Amino acid sequence: MEKGRKVVVSALQFACTDDVSTNVATAERLVRAAHKQGANMVLIQELFEGYYFCQAQREDFFQRAKPYKGHPTIMRMQELAKELGVVIPVSFFEEANNAHYNSIAIIDADGTDLGIYRKSHIPDGPGYEEKFYFNLGDTGFKVFQTKYAKIGVAICWDQWFPEAARAMVLQGAEILFILLLLGLNLTIKALTLVTIGNE
């Protein structure tokens, strides 16, 4: 990163309800709080629109998926990003034709949608029935040039596979974001990290 550039990252994590509007409102409130404390890049947790539904295999849970284009939560976060001048990666359960993905849209500080990444590594086991819900991602690991930094984004299980970080760093990523549902503590060096709302 250039000398003199200040990047302040905030990582949000909060307990979700089963009500999308409540969870999105909580995320917005916490993004605003992080921004007030100086954050200009705010990472919201994985699949924050609801509680973690992958603990059981239920067909009705596919109703939670929505297409990427015109997704109401992404559009709301675009407005928020533009208003505050912050970068917001937005996690969502994506429906794309007959496929379903654990995806993230990268929203730049002017509200521009820079594109999506679809989770590549999908766990499967008791309490993590993700292969029932998600297809393997088809985007490959990508890097996004935002106003404040060139970022790479991975989702949860991706972190356990070194090629994810390697591929993004080789593409020029200055910061790697990993969205998690789990409450793991990650250290981000050379950054001021503001953590808001571990409710």
Secondary structure, DSSP 4 states (H G I P E B T S, - for coil): --TT---EEEEE-----S-HHHHHHHHHHHHHHHHHTT-SEEEPPTTTTSS--TTS--GGGGGG-B-STT-HHHHHHHHHHHHHT-BEEEEEEEEETTEEEEEEEEE-TTS-EEEEEE------BTTB-HHHH-PPP-S-S-EEE-SS-EEEEEEGGGGGSHHHHHHHHHTT-SEEEEE-SS------TTSEEEEE---
